[in-house]
Amino acid sequence: MKSYSFLFWGYLVVWLGLATYFVVLMRRVSRVARRLDALESRSKAGDGRSAT
Amino acid sequence: MPRRHDTPLWLLFAVTAAAMPVALYLIFVRAPEELVMGAVQKIFYFHVPIAAITFLSVFVLLAGAVGYLWTRRAVWDHLSVASAEVGLVFCTLVLITGPIWAKPAWGVWWTWEAKLTTTLILWLLLAGILLSRAYAASPEQGARVASVLGVVAALDVPIVYKAVDWWRGQHPIVFGPGKANPLAPGMLSALLFSMLVFFLLYTSLVAARMRLAAVEDRLAALEDSAWRSQ
């Protein structure tokens, strides 16, 4: 195992990098989805006002 | 706090993350050391699965590209952009792990050997797909150009696969039609498990990127209609 330490850490770094990519994607999804929710509720409120 | 829609994605990612240390154990503890190459052969358990996943992403990209050109439905374009981006990440890893093996095996980091050159062309095509979207005059034009480039990228995959046979390259062929399986049992199980982990990771990443493309499209459409109604 000792002689593989360079490769082992290399593997781990790549996997952690790919895992970070997933987490970044999901954070972007939740940020955009929050903006979408806010815009949708604002446009619904606007529709409600114009209907009355 | 994850949204309800995102929970299956986080679950899939959790399963993948739990499988990663098992793959490391199989590769570094269970799989026997190869007699000629020694420690550096352990790259094989990484390089082969990510190369296979790169090919898979290009085939998924092809399905998305053809689907979009045929139907013009956004979901196909989301699949196409997701697989192109994730495919570029995996292709980059192929081009990094290859030279790490090549230096001790061939004595050089890089050579203009057929398989390496055609893989570099694949990387350039995938990068071109993302650039064509980023710099297109409109999202529709970007999607159209990227779809056509996606079909071209898919044509490169069989060329990469057959490059060694067609141009007598130096790149080793471990698997293929007519080749006996040269792997010891411990090696084969480590390779297959590593392939499964990378497949799960690819699925999580493509699903997450597709979801991002879908919510971004919805937001852009809503912002556009709000701007028009003002």
Interface residues (C-beta under 8 A of the other chain):
Chain A: M1 S3 Y4 L7 F8 G10 Y11 L12 V14 W15 L18 A19 Y21 F22 L25 M26 R28 V29 S30 V32 A33 R35 L36 L39 E40 S43
Chain B: P2 R3 D6 L9 W10 F13 A17 M20 L24 I27 F28 V29 A39 V40 K42 I43 F46 V89 L93 I100 L201 S204 L205 A208 R209 R211 L212 V215 E216 R218 L219 L222 E223 A226
